[in-house]
Amino acid sequence: MRLIELDTAQRRDVARFVRFPFALYADCPQWVPPLLSEAAKPLRRKEHPFYEHSDAAFFLVESEGETLGRIAVLEHRRYNQIRGRREAFFCLFDCVNDEQASNLLFEAAYAWAQRRGLVEIIGPKGFLQADSQGLLVEGFEHRPAVNIAYNYAYYDALVKAAGLSKETDYYSGLITRQEGLPQRFWDVADRVAERRGFTVKSFRDKDEIRAWMPAVGHVINESFMEHWEFCPVTDRELEVIGNAMLSIARPDLIKLVMCGEEVAGFVLAFPDIGEGLQEARGRLWPLGWWHLIRALRTTKHVMFNGVGLLPAYQGTGANAVMYAELTRTLLEGGFTTGEAIQVEERNLKSLGDMKAIGIQWHKVHRIYRGQL
């Protein structure tokens, strides 16, 4: 076996890295391929906002010219400075079921991090706050939500063999139209909205959403700062996240909870275009774009990929307004199912609120930690 550190200035190296999962999951009906152009973005050092403050390395392991695995290791300097840590992240880990190949990748990641004075490694945790977190450890029979990791069941054993152990889990769950909210929940939401002056803002088009993105970014940074391992997003990172969000957004599914002129919270929902991405097979041309547009128009599954509330409004009942709006999005949008994406296991308030509106947890993604 041979370990290779990628030269991200070489297109051939980048192509090998981003194409490997397409071969690994070629016979997996659940896997949702990314667009190749999107998958390559974290390797574009001159364009991606991560490299304005941090650094990363990318490794492949091969045998007789065949790629067996890949990994990325990150030194997120801004995160370490804000959190007072000396941690590396790992992400984009994919490997055949071979412990020797996997260990070579992790050993290379560990050595790279140690040379930079880092003492721990956690992951999978990506370049941006909006990136997928964790390895799938439960729910392998389900297709993943867009931009959320899917992997084979043996990955957990490979990561543990590399010396890592569980840090925390993220839960994803389903709600159906049939379940709906109890009437008392609607009554509470209506009373809170009337008494405290909460209103819900909807959008007409993507340009209007774009104009409100800085306000949403403020809520994201304020509302998640106390959550596990969060790092505030920069303006450039928010721009990249926003552009990715708008590429699959339906304006009527994006909702803001307002208190007067201030954004108190948000519900970000997106049509599930997973089937379209599977048909596109990584490419927009010649027909990938058509499969994606068809999926946007015909899907009956909606993904709730962002729910946040400013700390000043937590405990005021605004959460009832927010979750009522989440359910209303499902009912009025013509969807039969909705999926709440990646709620961290120690976020007991959100887990409880979602259980109250009928969400049934069906997937678990795990973050791991290890000493270097």
LUMDO-971745 format. One line per field, with one value per residue: residue number from 0; residue in one letter; x, y, z of N, C-alpha, C in turn. Coordinates in steps of 0.02 Angstrom, whole numbers, always signed. Layout:
N
num <- (NUM/...)
residu <- (A/...)
n.x <- (X/...)
n.y <- (Y/...)
n.z <- (Z/...)
ca.x <- (X/...)
ca.y <- (Y/...)
ca.z <- (Z/...)
c.x <- (X/...)
c.y <- (Y/...)
c.z <- (Z/...)
***
This chain:
372
num <- (0/1/2/3/4/5/6/7/8/9/10/11/12/13/14/15/16/17/18/19/20/21/22/23/24/25/26/27/28/29/30/31/32/33/34/35/36/37/38/39/40/41/42/43/44/45/46/47/48/49/50/51/52/53/54/55/56/57/58/59/60/61/62/63/64/65/66/67/68/69/70/71/72/73/74/75/76/77/78/79/80/81/82/83/84/85/86/87/88/89/90/91/92/93/94/95/96/97/98/99/100/101/102/103/104/105/106/107/108/109/110/111/112/113/114/115/116/117/118/119/120/121/122/123/124/125/126/127/128/129/130/131/132/133/134/135/136/137/138/139/140/141/142/143/144/145/146/147/148/149/150/151/152/153/154/155/156/157/158/159/160/161/162/163/164/165/166/167/168/169/170/171/172/173/174/175/176/177/178/179/180/181/182/183/184/185/186/187/188/189/190/191/192/193/194/195/196/197/198/199/200/201/202/203/204/205/206/207/208/209/210/211/212/213/214/215/216/217/218/219/220/221/222/223/224/225/226/227/228/229/230/231/232/233/234/235/236/237/238/239/240/241/242/243/244/245/246/247/248/249/250/251/252/253/254/255/256/257/258/259/260/261/262/263/264/265/266/267/268/269/270/271/272/273/274/275/276/277/278/279/280/281/282/283/284/285/286/287/288/289/290/291/292/293/294/295/296/297/298/299/300/301/302/303/304/305/306/307/308/309/310/311/312/313/314/315/316/317/318/319/320/321/322/323/324/325/326/327/328/329/330/331/332/333/334/335/336/337/338/339/340/341/342/343/344/345/346/347/348/349/350/351/352/353/354/355/356/357/358/359/360/361/362/363/364/365/366/367/368/369/370/371)
residu <- (M/R/L/I/E/L/D/T/A/Q/R/R/D/V/A/R/F/V/R/F/P/F/A/L/Y/A/D/C/P/Q/W/V/P/P/L/L/S/E/A/A/K/P/L/R/R/K/E/H/P/F/Y/E/H/S/D/A/A/F/F/L/V/E/S/E/G/E/T/L/G/R/I/A/V/L/E/H/R/R/Y/N/Q/I/R/G/R/R/E/A/F/F/C/L/F/D/C/V/N/D/E/Q/A/S/N/L/L/F/E/A/A/Y/A/W/A/Q/R/R/G/L/V/E/I/I/G/P/K/G/F/L/Q/A/D/S/Q/G/L/L/V/E/G/F/E/H/R/P/A/V/N/I/A/Y/N/Y/A/Y/Y/D/A/L/V/K/A/A/G/L/S/K/E/T/D/Y/Y/S/G/L/I/T/R/Q/E/G/L/P/Q/R/F/W/D/V/A/D/R/V/A/E/R/R/G/F/T/V/K/S/F/R/D/K/D/E/I/R/A/W/M/P/A/V/G/H/V/I/N/E/S/F/M/E/H/W/E/F/C/P/V/T/D/R/E/L/E/V/I/G/N/A/M/L/S/I/A/R/P/D/L/I/K/L/V/M/C/G/E/E/V/A/G/F/V/L/A/F/P/D/I/G/E/G/L/Q/E/A/R/G/R/L/W/P/L/G/W/W/H/L/I/R/A/L/R/T/T/K/H/V/M/F/N/G/V/G/L/L/P/A/Y/Q/G/T/G/A/N/A/V/M/Y/A/E/L/T/R/T/L/L/E/G/G/F/T/T/G/E/A/I/Q/V/E/E/R/N/L/K/S/L/G/D/M/K/A/I/G/I/Q/W/H/K/V/H/R/I/Y/R/G/Q/L)
n.x <- (+42/+18/+38/-24/-1/-104/-77/-158/-159/-152/-254/-281/-253/-350/-465/-454/-474/-605/-682/-671/-773/-880/-847/-835/-964/-1041/-1130/-1223/-1384/-1435/-1345/-1313/-1247/-1137/-1135/-1001/-932/-965/-912/-777/-747/-697/-563/-509/-401/-380/-504/-599/-674/-627/-488/-445/-419/-369/-302/-277/-255/-247/-266/-232/-244/-173/-165/-75/-109/-243/-365/-395/-440/-479/-446/-472/-386/-396/-337/-415/-393/-459/-569/-500/-440/-550/-616/-518/-440/-338/-359/-375/-475/-555/-617/-719/-689/-672/-670/-620/-665/-547/-434/-297/-276/-360/-300/-177/-218/-272/-159/-76/-152/-149/-10/+12/-65/-2/+121/+87/+67/-52/-161/-271/-397/-548/-702/-806/-796/-825/-772/-854/-985/-1106/-1080/-1097/-1098/-1017/-1015/-1125/-1211/-1328/-1475/-1452/-1530/-1598/-1611/-1494/-1517/-1498/-1332/-1292/-1198/-1179/-1131/-1049/-1087/-974/-885/-883/-813/-686/-647/-642/-539/-434/-409/-501/-645/-819/-884/-1002/-1175/-1281/-1450/-1573/-1739/-1908/-2065/-2238/-2378/-2494/-2477/-2462/-2490/-2541/-2695/-2683/-2553/-2553/-2639/-2565/-2457/-2523/-2572/-2454/-2392/-2483/-2482/-2348/-2312/-2257/-2224/-2232/-2121/-2128/-2062/-2050/-1964/-1798/-1707/-1755/-1736/-1597/-1564/-1596/-1504/-1387/-1448/-1501/-1382/-1330/-1419/-1391/-1258/-1273/-1370/-1319/-1198/-1172/-1184/-1123/-957/-971/-928/-925/-986/-899/-917/-887/-897/-1032/-1086/-1050/-1116/-1246/-1265/-1258/-1370/-1472/-1470/-1547/-1662/-1835/-1929/-2048/-2032/-1942/-1935/-1950/-1955/-2019/-1996/-2067/-1963/-1854/-1763/-1806/-1796/-1778/-1837/-1776/-1811/-1804/-1837/-1822/-1698/-1634/-1660/-1651/-1516/-1458/-1496/-1429/-1295/-1180/-1157/-1207/-1228/-1256/-1393/-1414/-1458/-1593/-1646/-1629/-1713/-1836/-1845/-1853/-1979/-2066/-2045/-2103/-2053/-1985/-1846/-1795/-1675/-1620/-1649/-1668/-1653/-1641/-1547/-1608/-1743/-1770/-1861/-1971/-2081/-2072/-2019/-2126/-2200/-2109/-2096/-2226/-2235/-2145/-2214/-2326/-2267/-2243/-2375/-2440/-2358/-2378/-2315/-2282/-2200/-2081/-1913/-1815/-1654/-1506/-1494/-1410/-1366/-1357/-1431/-1557/-1674/-1716/-1729/-1834/-1938/-1955/-1992/-2115/-2191/-2207/-2100/-2005/-1860/-1739/-1614/-1440/-1296/-1123/-998/-824/-683/-508/-348/-193)
n.y <- (-60/+115/+280/+440/+612/+739/+854/+993/+1084/+1015/+957/+825/+755/+810/+766/+627/+617/+669/+586/+457/+410/+387/+270/+183/+178/+133/+26/+48/+78/+178/+284/+456/+546/+687/+840/+844/+963/+1035/+951/+967/+1092/+1116/+1088/+1189/+1301/+1437/+1490/+1446/+1500/+1449/+1440/+1566/+1585/+1466/+1296/+1144/+969/+835/+663/+510/+331/+197/+45/-48/+43/+63/+158/+154/+223/+382/+540/+695/+817/+946/+1103/+1208/+1359/+1473/+1424/+1356/+1465/+1542/+1451/+1412/+1297/+1156/+1076/+961/+934/+798/+743/+698/+564/+411/+238/+75/-85/-110/-124/-95/-4/+100/+135/+185/+304/+376/+383/+465/+583/+610/+631/+745/+839/+838/+894/+1024/+1061/+1020/+933/+850/+762/+777/+725/+654/+819/+964/+1091/+1203/+1273/+1229/+1109/+929/+830/+701/+517/+400/+292/+229/+186/+145/+96/+200/+332/+466/+636/+782/+834/+773/+652/+486/+321/+160/+25/-29/+73/+127/+32/+41/+172/+164/+70/+147/+215/+306/+368/+378/+544/+625/+613/+643/+666/+625/+641/+588/+662/+648/+695/+642/+636/+767/+918/+921/+999/+1083/+1127/+1211/+1307/+1360/+1415/+1514/+1597/+1641/+1708/+1813/+1877/+1916/+1977/+1912/+1877/+1794/+1792/+1770/+1730/+1800/+1781/+1726/+1831/+1916/+1836/+1830/+1960/+1961/+1877/+1918/+1953/+1830/+1761/+1825/+1780/+1643/+1641/+1694/+1611/+1482/+1482/+1430/+1297/+1129/+1132/+1238/+1363/+1533/+1594/+1672/+1823/+1793/+1654/+1641/+1692/+1593/+1481/+1530/+1544/+1410/+1362/+1435/+1381/+1268/+1309/+1339/+1478/+1492/+1404/+1450/+1527/+1663/+1702/+1841/+1978/+2119/+2224/+2144/+1995/+1851/+1714/+1569/+1458/+1346/+1264/+1138/+1069/+893/+840/+725/+609/+664/+702/+576/+528/+620/+590/+657/+758/+910/+923/+819/+809/+817/+935/+936/+826/+870/+984/+924/+844/+944/+993/+886/+811/+740/+754/+848/+938/+990/+1088/+1182/+1263/+1393/+1502/+1660/+1689/+1783/+1763/+1637/+1529/+1610/+1564/+1575/+1468/+1382/+1448/+1439/+1299/+1268/+1334/+1259/+1138/+1185/+1217/+1090/+1043/+1137/+1142/+1039/+918/+748/+694/+752/+793/+815/+877/+818/+843/+881/+768/+819/+930/+952/+1026/+1056/+925/+881/+970/+934/+802/+822/+871/+762/+700/+561/+482/+420/+407/+408/+502/+501/+585/+576/+568/+586/+568/+642)
n.z <- (+0/-30/+29/-12/-12/-64/-197/-209/-310/-424/-547/-579/-460/-375/-441/-424/-287/-264/-343/-292/-195/-284/-349/-239/-186/-289/-304/-207/-160/-77/-67/-100/-225/-228/-326/-436/-455/-339/-241/-260/-212/-75/-94/-163/-139/-164/-174/-78/+75/+196/+194/+215/+346/+396/+377/+281/+241/+122/+96/+9/-1/-87/-185/-296/-397/-375/-292/-120/-10/+71/+155/+241/+336/+454/+511/+602/+632/+674/+745/+849/+912/+957/+1039/+1125/+1106/+1051/+934/+798/+652/+567/+410/+265/+254/+179/+142/+89/+161/+250/+372/+379/+273/+313/+436/+392/+331/+441/+524/+447/+450/+588/+608/+529/+598/+724/+693/+687/+815/+873/+985/+999/+904/+815/+739/+608/+550/+464/+342/+344/+448/+401/+344/+332/+480/+569/+567/+494/+601/+632/+542/+411/+309/+254/+135/+131/+191/+87/+68/+184/+271/+207/+241/+242/+357/+417/+442/+572/+648/+586/+620/+759/+771/+736/+849/+899/+990/+1039/+1042/+1032/+980/+838/+798/+677/+615/+569/+522/+488/+383/+436/+572/+632/+734/+905/+953/+1063/+1055/+942/+994/+1101/+1029/+953/+1055/+1116/+1009/+989/+1114/+1135/+1020/+909/+739/+578/+447/+275/+111/-55/-163/-215/-214/-116/-4/-4/+30/+164/+222/+299/+423/+461/+474/+587/+685/+680/+727/+856/+917/+917/+982/+1108/+1087/+1058/+1008/+917/+797/+760/+603/+469/+368/+234/+236/+267/+150/+57/+112/+105/-36/-75/-8/-70/-196/-194/-137/-98/-101/-24/+79/+170/+324/+438/+610/+680/+793/+810/+720/+725/+690/+769/+762/+654/+524/+417/+275/+149/-13/-42/-143/-168/-248/-375/-377/-372/-498/-577/-560/-519/-610/-692/-827/-971/-938/-803/-738/-774/-706/-575/-569/-593/-479/-380/-407/-393/-276/-123/+0/+130/+197/+354/+386/+467/+614/+722/+866/+940/+1091/+1178/+1159/+1195/+1299/+1303/+1241/+1107/+1041/+1024/+927/+823/+800/+770/+650/+577/+566/+497/+375/+323/+309/+225/+115/+30/+57/+106/+201/+323/+371/+510/+532/+600/+754/+899/+1031/+1160/+1158/+1234/+1243/+1110/+1062/+1144/+1107/+973/+983/+1041/+936/+859/+794/+743/+783/+670/+615/+657/+678/+714/+807/+833/+947/+981/+1062/+1019)
ca.x <- (+0/+55/+3/-10/-29/-124/-60/-224/-151/-154/-323/-286/-257/-416/-514/-451/-501/-678/-716/-666/-837/-923/-831/-846/-1036/-1073/-1184/-1262/-1444/-1451/-1297/-1330/-1184/-1137/-1111/-929/-909/-972/-867/-709/-738/-652/-493/-488/-373/-383/-574/-640/-661/-592/-416/-429/-397/-351/-266/-300/-217/-289/-226/-260/-205/-185/-129/-71/-143/-314/-377/-429/-470/-461/-462/-449/-371/-403/-318/-462/-360/-509/-606/-457/-429/-612/-634/-462/-424/-283/-390/-382/-536/-549/-680/-713/-660/-704/-621/-642/-665/-479/-408/-230/-283/-389/-251/-129/-248/-276/-91/-53/-188/-122/+57/+5/-91/+49/+173/+61/+58/-119/-156/-330/-430/-619/-734/-801/-818/-801/-742/-903/-1035/-1162/-1060/-1120/-1057/-1024/-1024/-1188/-1205/-1394/-1518/-1419/-1580/-1630/-1572/-1477/-1537/-1448/-1272/-1280/-1157/-1199/-1073/-1062/-1089/-909/-844/-876/-759/-623/-629/-622/-474/-384/-398/-551/-704/-877/-889/-1073/-1217/-1331/-1510/-1618/-1803/-1963/-2133/-2283/-2438/-2546/-2467/-2484/-2482/-2600/-2727/-2657/-2490/-2573/-2669/-2510/-2420/-2563/-2575/-2387/-2382/-2525/-2463/-2280/-2302/-2219/-2254/-2192/-2107/-2116/-2025/-2078/-1915/-1731/-1673/-1776/-1701/-1527/-1559/-1604/-1455/-1347/-1487/-1504/-1315/-1324/-1457/-1353/-1199/-1294/-1411/-1283/-1132/-1162/-1191/-1061/-905/-991/-884/-963/-969/-877/-960/-874/-925/-1104/-1101/-1045/-1171/-1308/-1270/-1274/-1439/-1518/-1470/-1600/-1715/-1900/-1939/-2104/-2014/-1896/-1977/-1919/-1998/-2002/-2024/-2060/-1919/-1797/-1768/-1799/-1779/-1788/-1849/-1751/-1834/-1784/-1861/-1773/-1681/-1589/-1672/-1624/-1443/-1440/-1503/-1379/-1231/-1124/-1148/-1265/-1236/-1306/-1463/-1418/-1500/-1664/-1664/-1634/-1773/-1893/-1848/-1877/-2051/-2108/-2032/-2153/-2014/-1953/-1794/-1787/-1603/-1598/-1698/-1630/-1689/-1596/-1551/-1654/-1812/-1778/-1899/-2028/-2135/-2059/-2005/-2190/-2216/-2062/-2111/-2291/-2221/-2113/-2267/-2367/-2230/-2256/-2445/-2460/-2313/-2395/-2270/-2310/-2154/-2028/-1857/-1773/-1587/-1448/-1501/-1359/-1399/-1358/-1478/-1618/-1734/-1738/-1752/-1900/-1986/-1969/-2032/-2183/-2230/-2217/-2042/-1979/-1789/-1726/-1544/-1392/-1228/-1079/-934/-773/-627/-449/-288/-137)
ca.y <- (+0/+178/+339/+498/+677/+771/+922/+1018/+1125/+969/+936/+752/+735/+829/+722/+561/+623/+679/+532/+393/+384/+364/+199/+146/+170/+122/-23/+63/+115/+233/+339/+514/+577/+760/+864/+844/+1033/+1053/+909/+991/+1160/+1120/+1079/+1249/+1344/+1508/+1512/+1428/+1547/+1416/+1451/+1634/+1584/+1398/+1255/+1075/+924/+782/+602/+449/+270/+157/-18/-68/+92/+69/+197/+116/+266/+453/+577/+764/+838/+1018/+1145/+1264/+1404/+1520/+1386/+1345/+1529/+1562/+1401/+1398/+1226/+1136/+1017/+952/+902/+756/+738/+668/+497/+355/+185/+6/-117/-134/-88/-71/+56/+152/+158/+226/+370/+411/+397/+524/+640/+624/+659/+813/+881/+843/+941/+1091/+1071/+1002/+877/+808/+763/+762/+723/+698/+888/+991/+1156/+1255/+1252/+1197/+1043/+871/+810/+633/+456/+365/+230/+198/+210/+132/+79/+260/+379/+525/+703/+814/+861/+737/+593/+416/+277/+90/+11/-48/+132/+136/-11/+68/+231/+142/+37/+201/+243/+357/+345/+423/+608/+642/+590/+688/+629/+649/+606/+598/+679/+639/+737/+611/+647/+835/+944/+923/+1065/+1125/+1157/+1268/+1358/+1393/+1455/+1572/+1642/+1671/+1756/+1872/+1913/+1943/+2014/+1874/+1865/+1751/+1821/+1725/+1763/+1796/+1757/+1715/+1895/+1941/+1795/+1850/+2024/+1948/+1829/+1943/+1949/+1759/+1744/+1850/+1734/+1580/+1649/+1706/+1558/+1418/+1492/+1386/+1227/+1091/+1142/+1286/+1420/+1582/+1597/+1737/+1849/+1755/+1587/+1649/+1701/+1527/+1440/+1558/+1527/+1339/+1355/+1463/+1340/+1217/+1337/+1361/+1535/+1485/+1359/+1486/+1568/+1698/+1723/+1911/+2015/+2187/+2226/+2101/+1923/+1814/+1645/+1550/+1389/+1337/+1200/+1129/+1007/+839/+827/+667/+566/+700/+696/+507/+523/+664/+554/+702/+808/+949/+916/+855/+804/+821/+992/+919/+781/+910/+1026/+879/+825/+1002/+1003/+828/+778/+745/+751/+912/+933/+1047/+1086/+1237/+1293/+1430/+1553/+1702/+1675/+1829/+1741/+1570/+1530/+1657/+1532/+1583/+1402/+1354/+1481/+1414/+1230/+1269/+1353/+1201/+1091/+1216/+1210/+1022/+1035/+1182/+1137/+981/+864/+695/+683/+800/+765/+860/+855/+822/+878/+853/+731/+857/+985/+920/+1068/+1044/+856/+877/+1006/+896/+743/+845/+881/+698/+676/+496/+479/+360/+406/+435/+515/+503/+620/+540/+607/+548/+604/+635)
ca.z <- (+0/-34/+51/-54/+7/-126/-218/-231/-370/-481/-560/-578/-390/-350/-472/-391/-219/-264/-379/-258/-169/-338/-360/-178/-174/-354/-298/-147/-182/-32/-71/-142/-247/-235/-389/-435/-448/-269/-201/-268/-184/-17/-114/-201/-86/-181/-177/-20/+131/+252/+190/+236/+416/+418/+329/+277/+198/+94/+85/-22/+4/-146/-192/-366/-438/-358/-232/-67/+40/+71/+216/+247/+405/+456/+567/+602/+679/+703/+796/+907/+946/+990/+1089/+1169/+1097/+1006/+903/+726/+628/+508/+373/+198/+261/+145/+137/+84/+226/+259/+429/+364/+232/+355/+485/+357/+323/+505/+547/+410/+478/+655/+602/+503/+653/+776/+671/+698/+886/+895/+1033/+993/+839/+818/+674/+551/+557/+401/+331/+360/+497/+367/+318/+369/+537/+595/+527/+505/+640/+632/+489/+347/+259/+229/+94/+172/+169/+44/+101/+247/+255/+209/+238/+258/+429/+443/+456/+644/+671/+561/+658/+826/+765/+730/+916/+915/+1026/+1033/+1076/+1037/+925/+808/+779/+625/+623/+522/+542/+432/+383/+476/+644/+647/+801/+948/+951/+1117/+1032/+900/+1038/+1137/+981/+936/+1113/+1125/+955/+1001/+1176/+1132/+958/+859/+673/+536/+382/+219/+57/-122/-211/-187/-203/-51/+45/-4/+66/+235/+245/+355/+485/+479/+498/+656/+729/+683/+771/+925/+946/+922/+1011/+1166/+1067/+1055/+958/+866/+783/+721/+532/+444/+315/+173/+244/+262/+79/+25/+138/+77/-107/-80/+15/-119/-256/-189/-95/-122/-57/+22/+134/+215/+368/+494/+665/+693/+850/+783/+662/+738/+678/+831/+746/+584/+504/+349/+248/+79/-45/-47/-213/-168/-306/-433/-375/-392/-571/-609/-555/-508/-663/-714/-899/-1011/-914/-731/-718/-783/-651/-514/-574/-585/-408/-343/-420/-380/-212/-69/+62/+145/+247/+399/+395/+508/+659/+772/+904/+979/+1163/+1212/+1150/+1221/+1361/+1298/+1203/+1036/+1012/+1003/+863/+773/+783/+736/+581/+546/+548/+445/+312/+299/+290/+171/+58/-11/+71/+148/+257/+336/+408/+550/+517/+644/+819/+943/+1085/+1221/+1149/+1259/+1230/+1042/+1057/+1175/+1065/+912/+1002/+1055/+874/+827/+757/+763/+763/+630/+594/+705/+654/+773/+808/+872/+973/+1000/+1082/+972)
c.x <- (+44/+11/+24/-41/-43/-93/-124/-220/-154/-225/-332/-292/-325/-470/-514/-484/-578/-715/-715/-733/-884/-910/-849/-921/-1075/-1132/-1228/-1324/-1460/-1406/-1320/-1266/-1190/-1124/-1035/-900/-913/-922/-795/-696/-693/-579/-467/-465/-380/-455/-613/-623/-626/-518/-396/-404/-367/-317/-292/-253/-263/-244/-267/-215/-224/-144/-133/-113/-217/-321/-418/-463/-445/-477/-438/-438/-365/-372/-361/-437/-410/-549/-563/-445/-491/-628/-577/-441/-361/-304/-382/-450/-516/-618/-666/-677/-703/-651/-655/-636/-598/-447/-338/-233/-310/-338/-197/-154/-249/-207/-62/-87/-161/-53/+55/-17/-39/+104/+152/+45/-11/-117/-216/-356/-503/-647/-778/-833/-785/-775/-789/-953/-1093/-1144/-1088/-1071/-1070/-1025/-1091/-1176/-1272/-1435/-1490/-1469/-1611/-1582/-1555/-1510/-1481/-1394/-1260/-1247/-1197/-1135/-1093/-1056/-1020/-865/-832/-818/-691/-600/-607/-554/-418/-374/-446/-610/-759/-868/-962/-1109/-1264/-1389/-1548/-1683/-1857/-2027/-2177/-2343/-2491/-2539/-2491/-2472/-2547/-2630/-2700/-2592/-2504/-2600/-2615/-2472/-2458/-2565/-2508/-2376/-2421/-2500/-2395/-2264/-2258/-2259/-2207/-2183/-2093/-2084/-2057/-2029/-1846/-1694/-1692/-1742/-1629/-1517/-1563/-1550/-1410/-1384/-1492/-1436/-1304/-1360/-1420/-1296/-1219/-1328/-1373/-1216/-1120/-1171/-1123/-1018/-924/-937/-922/-939/-947/-925/-950/-903/-1001/-1125/-1100/-1102/-1237/-1318/-1288/-1347/-1487/-1521/-1525/-1661/-1780/-1921/-1995/-2088/-1966/-1938/-1934/-1972/-1974/-2032/-2014/-2017/-1859/-1812/-1755/-1776/-1792/-1803/-1828/-1770/-1820/-1815/-1805/-1759/-1634/-1598/-1644/-1548/-1420/-1444/-1449/-1309/-1171/-1117/-1214/-1279/-1219/-1376/-1470/-1463/-1574/-1687/-1673/-1697/-1836/-1901/-1875/-1953/-2094/-2099/-2089/-2119/-1978/-1903/-1791/-1715/-1576/-1655/-1659/-1671/-1638/-1603/-1601/-1726/-1823/-1811/-1958/-2088/-2125/-2045/-2070/-2211/-2173/-2080/-2181/-2281/-2187/-2167/-2312/-2334/-2243/-2327/-2464/-2417/-2327/-2350/-2304/-2265/-2104/-1974/-1819/-1702/-1539/-1458/-1454/-1390/-1401/-1402/-1548/-1680/-1761/-1764/-1822/-1954/-2005/-2007/-2105/-2224/-2232/-2159/-2017/-1907/-1773/-1654/-1501/-1325/-1183/-1016/-887/-718/-569/-393/-233/-72)
c.y <- (+63/+236/+399/+559/+716/+839/+950/+1066/+1082/+943/+861/+726/+750/+782/+653/+563/+626/+622/+465/+368/+360/+291/+157/+131/+156/+74/-12/+105/+175/+295/+393/+549/+653/+778/+868/+914/+1056/+1014/+934/+1057/+1162/+1112/+1139/+1302/+1418/+1535/+1500/+1473/+1515/+1434/+1523/+1637/+1517/+1359/+1183/+1035/+866/+722/+549/+391/+227/+92/-39/-22/+102/+107/+156/+161/+338/+483/+648/+779/+914/+1047/+1207/+1314/+1451/+1485/+1377/+1409/+1548/+1515/+1386/+1325/+1217/+1071/+1019/+923/+851/+752/+706/+602/+446/+302/+118/-26/-152/-93/-60/-6/+114/+179/+201/+297/+409/+427/+459/+588/+659/+657/+731/+860/+891/+892/+1013/+1105/+1056/+938/+831/+811/+743/+760/+661/+767/+928/+1062/+1213/+1227/+1215/+1128/+987/+853/+737/+579/+426/+301/+195/+228/+198/+115/+140/+301/+440/+588/+734/+846/+829/+670/+528/+375/+206/+78/-5/+13/+141/+94/+15/+127/+212/+107/+87/+237/+297/+327/+398/+487/+628/+616/+645/+644/+664/+608/+629/+621/+672/+685/+708/+626/+716/+856/+935/+994/+1111/+1160/+1218/+1325/+1396/+1439/+1518/+1622/+1678/+1724/+1820/+1912/+1947/+1976/+1978/+1868/+1821/+1784/+1766/+1765/+1750/+1765/+1753/+1780/+1924/+1901/+1817/+1914/+2014/+1902/+1855/+1939/+1877/+1737/+1766/+1803/+1668/+1587/+1658/+1645/+1493/+1424/+1445/+1312/+1194/+1110/+1192/+1339/+1469/+1585/+1668/+1760/+1810/+1685/+1589/+1656/+1634/+1482/+1464/+1540/+1454/+1327/+1378/+1421/+1287/+1244/+1346/+1417/+1527/+1440/+1391/+1534/+1601/+1713/+1792/+1934/+2088/+2184/+2179/+2028/+1887/+1742/+1630/+1476/+1384/+1267/+1197/+1066/+956/+825/+767/+623/+598/+696/+626/+498/+564/+633/+602/+758/+845/+938/+845/+857/+809/+877/+975/+874/+820/+953/+982/+859/+883/+1009/+946/+796/+790/+744/+818/+903/+997/+1048/+1145/+1266/+1328/+1486/+1593/+1688/+1720/+1806/+1669/+1573/+1578/+1626/+1538/+1516/+1369/+1383/+1450/+1342/+1223/+1287/+1296/+1152/+1119/+1211/+1141/+1017/+1075/+1175/+1078/+921/+810/+680/+741/+768/+820/+833/+869/+868/+843/+825/+770/+919/+961/+960/+1055/+973/+848/+911/+965/+832/+763/+856/+818/+670/+610/+490/+414/+356/+435/+442/+528/+543/+582/+588/+561/+594/+591/+623)
c.z <- (+0/-14/+8/-21/-56/-135/-248/-290/-433/-491/-556/-507/-361/-377/-439/-323/-222/-299/-341/-230/-223/-354/-299/-168/-238/-349/-237/-166/-138/-44/-120/-162/-247/-308/-386/-425/-376/-226/-205/-232/-123/-34/-153/-153/-101/-179/-113/+40/+190/+253/+204/+308/+438/+363/+332/+233/+179/+77/+50/-4/-55/-144/-265/-411/-423/-292/-182/-16/+35/+139/+208/+320/+405/+519/+563/+654/+712/+757/+858/+947/+986/+1048/+1138/+1166/+1055/+972/+827/+712/+574/+475/+305/+200/+224/+134/+124/+153/+237/+314/+416/+324/+273/+404/+453/+349/+389/+533/+512/+436/+546/+651/+578/+558/+707/+757/+680/+772/+912/+936/+1033/+922/+849/+747/+667/+564/+502/+402/+352/+411/+465/+340/+363/+424/+553/+543/+544/+544/+648/+575/+419/+291/+226/+185/+136/+146/+128/+87/+169/+230/+255/+204/+255/+333/+457/+461/+531/+671/+647/+603/+729/+824/+759/+797/+936/+951/+1022/+1074/+1087/+976/+902/+783/+722/+629/+575/+557/+480/+438/+431/+550/+664/+719/+841/+947/+1005/+1097/+989/+944/+1075/+1089/+963/+994/+1124/+1071/+967/+1060/+1169/+1065/+907/+794/+633/+468/+331/+162/-11/-172/-178/-175/-135/+5/+52/+37/+142/+263/+301/+422/+508/+506/+570/+704/+735/+733/+843/+956/+956/+958/+1070/+1150/+1058/+995/+904/+858/+739/+648/+514/+389/+250/+178/+239/+189/+43/+47/+107/+4/-116/-60/-39/-183/-254/-151/-134/-76/-6/+81/+184/+257/+423/+547/+686/+759/+833/+720/+669/+721/+743/+818/+674/+578/+431/+326/+173/+50/-50/-121/-219/-229/-369/-436/-393/-467/-607/-609/-554/-558/-679/-788/-921/-981/-838/-706/-723/-727/-586/-514/-564/-511/-365/-349/-396/-312/-162/+0/+72/+201/+288/+422/+435/+548/+714/+804/+945/+1053/+1200/+1209/+1173/+1290/+1360/+1264/+1128/+1002/+988/+936/+807/+752/+752/+663/+543/+522/+493/+376/+282/+272/+228/+108/+13/+0/+114/+208/+262/+378/+444/+549/+575/+704/+868/+1007/+1151/+1216/+1169/+1245/+1160/+1032/+1086/+1134/+1004/+927/+1014/+992/+832/+787/+787/+737/+727/+602/+650/+671/+715/+759/+855/+894/+990/+1020/+1032/+1009)
***
